[in-house]
Amino acid sequence: MNILRIVAIGAFVLVAACTPKGDQSAAGAAASKLVATVNGHPLTSAQFDFFVKTVTGKPADSLTADQRAQVLDTLVRAEAVAQQAEKDGLDKQGDAPASMAMARLQILEQASMANFLKDRKPTDAELKAEYDAQVAAMPKMQYKARHILVKTKEEAEAIIAELRKGAKFEKLAAEKSLDGSKTNGGDLGWFSPANMVKPFADAVASLKKGETTSTPVQSEFGWHVIRLDDTRQTAPPAFDAVKDRLGQIVEAKKFKAYGDGLVKAAKVEKTP
C-alpha cells in the first residue's frame, strides 16, 4: 500500500470520525450495501467506492479481485484502528478535535459549493466581463533588466562606482553577484512588476532604457544594482486560452457572495 493510499485512508478515517456512529449505521447502510462490518460498525460500498476513486481516480469496478481485497483489508484495518483510538479517547486529545471539526467544515463547504453551482454555470457574458476586468488589472508594462545582488550597501556603492568608470555590468555581475542570474550576466529576462519585490519593482519602473540605478536598492534579499535593458507592452492572453480559469474565478465569486449572504443573515457573536 503506497503513501498516497495511506494519506487517503487518513482522510477516509477522519471523515468517518466526523459522523456520529448512529447516523453511519442507519443512513450509511441504507444508502448502499455493506462490504464489511468491524465490531458491528458498517463499511459500505459507497465508502469503498469513494476511497478507490480518491486514490486512483478510477471507478471501483476497474479493480481486479486481488486489488479489491487489498483495499477492503486496508479499510477494515483503518476502521479497527479508529475505533481503538476513540476508545482511548484520542478523538478528544491534542489536535484531533480541531482537525475533525475543520474536516467537517471543508467537506460540507465543498458539498454546498457543488450543490449551489450545479445550476449556475458561468454565462459567456459573465466570462467576458471577468476577462475584461482581469485584463484591465494587469500591469501594462513588462521590463527586461539585469541586476547585481550583494550583501552590503557599501559593496553595491563600490560596484556603481566601477560602472561609472566604464566597467562592464555583465562582467561585474558574473564576478560579484550572489544571485543565480550571475551566470547570465545578471539577466533576469522579461518580468512584470508584480513578480518582483516592491523596492526592486519601483526602482526598475523609475529607470529609462539603458539606465542603471544611481544608488543601491535594498530588498529583503540584500542590496541591488539594477540596469534596465528594455520595456514592452504587456500582451494579454487570448480569451479562449484562459476560459476555463475564468470560469473558476466566476464560480468562486458567486459562491463567495452566497456565503457572504449566509453570514449576513446569521446570528454571529465573536468573542474577543
Order of alpha helices (4+ residues) and beta strands (2+ residues): alpha-beta-beta-alpha-alpha-alpha-alpha-beta-alpha-alpha-beta-alpha-beta-beta-alpha
